[in-house]
Amino acid sequence: MIWVSIGKQLYVFRFASFFLTVVLAGWTPRSAWGADKRPALLDVLLPADAELEVNGYKTKSMGEMRRFESPPLAKGRPYTYSLKATWRGHSLTRRVELQPDKLKTLDLRDELTALTAPKPRGSFALLVPPSLTVPVEGSAPLPIRVKRFDLPDAIRVTLHHLPKGLIAPDAVLTDGQTDVQTIVVVTKDAVPGTWQINVLGVSGDIRDSATIEITVVTPTPKVDRPSPRRPNEKDDTETFPIDRIKSAKVDQPTPALELIYPKALELRVGQSHLLEVRMKTANGTPLAVAPNVTMDAGGILLRAVLWTSSFKPDKSDCTIGLAVSVDKDCSLGEFEARVRVETGREKTERSLRLTITK
């Protein structure tokens, strides 16, 4: 049974609330409930018409103050639940820890009101997805959108206080731009778990922030390759007539490339930076193979992860975005880095000045 308080009255929801308690804490057989188990209480304060989800279950209660009671829980450890509140088209997520026999209060009214408040002229509103899941030693794109209110200036977006093993380069929206992507990279040093990350947008003295829940998971094991075909075993591989093979396109030499990117790059230890490398063929011939871009700085350990690519096989130019970072133990100073581009048979490289700071 769960008690939900709306205004000054208490209402008892039996069947529906029983289902909610199962969602909150998981099913516990009644025979296992002992004298050392007590329920946990949670009060959530919201705008009266806001929607609330608990662990993915959409609750039906309304009103400013909503109380939830769990089934009896074992003492000695916290129980963590995920909440998502939605009001007037805006959502925010929170994770709360509940203790048996204790009441926890979570007030989300001010934050939801701030999200929906009209913005003054010359400002902007920052919008990010409520959550993102990334595997260890993997990466995931993070789309970022801003609503501009007569603010044409550039905006820099930064993810603050990332836990160990998570890297996210700053994203910059140029004058008038409303959509951009950054990439969240998870190294092998990351610990699986979920974190609430603050996302801050800055344009001169104008600021706005948002929150995203980033979950790091253990990568799915790779599927074993099929064993080699035994002798005399039938091969079901599709074959092609010899005339089709002769008429197939053969790798064509790729025309020389012209590279365009900044002559200098500054990296802060423990953070990453977006480097855009634009390339185009000298005579306008379309690129036949997607380019591969790498970076090298001698003894400096550089990580250059693909961020975005505009490659299309019928175009003679494209832009590759790299998320570049250095190890936290990297030496400080100025170094020469080489940017190498390989597409088909063509290989091109250029140098840039790399400055590493704290």
Summary of the structure (lengths in Angstrom):
residues: 358
radius of gyration: 27.1
end to end distance: 55.2
largest distance: 83.7
contacts: 1001
relative contact order: 0.10
helix: 8%
strand: 51%
